[in-house]
Amino acid sequence: MTDNNYMTIVHPLEPCFTKESKILILGSFPSVKTREYGFFYGHPQNRFWRVMEVLFKEDLDNGIATRKDFLSRHKIALYDSIYQCDIVGSSDASIKNAQPSDLSRIIKGADIKEVFLNGATSYKYYKKYHEKDLGLEGVKLPSTSPANARYSLDDLVNEWRVILKYLDLF
């Protein structure tokens, strides 16, 4: 991988939360497909939305408004650990010169009880940049990315079930 393949990208999405949000789920950085789609977990093979459908027993269409409504109803905030970085395509492994996201707006504007990290890269940057300021240890969950082929959908659902206890649904 040469430096010529790197692009400096600034996070194009606004954090998604309401004042009732109880949990914050952080990814690492939006993929190329997510940036094109214009909302979190926009890659058709990313299993985030499928995991949510199974956990909450709902069918969601691909519409951004539908997904925002789902998050609001279930008191889930979404954003990413990294605000800007140099990256090759969508490869978390290629990330360098990462600058952290400002999570203060979410923390001040919502009632966040726990932070969940979607994958090892998000967890790494959360620990490095956010944990101390937020005072929440954060819970690492397996990545829903299509690159994480080690986990089946059932495996992901079983691991991600932990979020329910923070939403009074467990």
Secondary structure, DSSP 8 states (H G I E B T S, - for coil): --GGG-EEEE--S--B--TT--EEEEESS--HHHHHHTSTT-STT--HHHHHHHHHT----S-HHHHHHHHHHTTEEEEESEEEEEESTT-GGG-EEEEE---HHHHHHS---EEEEESHHHHHHHHHHTHHHHT---EEE---STT-TTS-HHHHHHHHGGGGGGGT--
